[in-house]
Amino acid sequence: MSLTAFLRKVVEILDEAGVRYMLTGSLASAYYAVPRATQDLDLVIEAEESGIDRIVEGLLDAGYYVDREAALEAYRTHGQFNAIDPMSGWKADLIVRKDRAFSRVEFDRREHVSLLEVEVAIASLEDVILAKLEWSRLGDSALQRRDVLQLLERAWEQIDHEYVGKWAAELGLESEWADARRLATGAADAERG
């Protein structure tokens, strides 16, 4: 199964379950500017417990591995659970939307695009940057910081810097945001110099 087929099937399952979602993570970064290999989909979902049940049923019917108890625990804790296609190894990380102001705004700002020939709801460019800054702080991930730098370098003019700055301050990510901007502008200056 290709990544396109896996994405299409997971989106179809979410749509049939009546669950709103937003693609984020590496595939969202690839859409905006940072192509890199990935074995998983990261999807933020907004669902009630009955929606979680419908998602699990759809995933199981499709032949994917998913743990119902892990899915229900993710619902209760605003955590995440995953589904794996045992034939291809593709994995979908399903992240229950947090109940905080930024997560609600981020979800409301999602855009509808065609990615890998699949119509999907995707996090905005700014929100992908903020999510990656947050993940880099939580996990001290050089990969996440590199993704942010590449997004800034390739899409600087399209980014709403005021929006990112506002939420970076509210999320306690000011130093990560400042470092990323400094590195991006330094790299641009080095290329021009």
Secondary structure, DSSP 8 states (H G I E B T S, - for coil): --HHHHHHHHHHHHHHHT-EEEEEHHHHHHHHT-----SEEEEEEE--HHHHHHHHHHHHHTT-EE-HHHHHHHHHHT-EEEEE-TTT--EEEEEE--SSHHHHHHHHT-EEEEETTEEEEE--HHHHHHHHHHHHHHH--HHHHHHHHHHHHHHGGGS-HHHHHHHHHHTT-HHHHHHHHHHHHHHHHHHH-
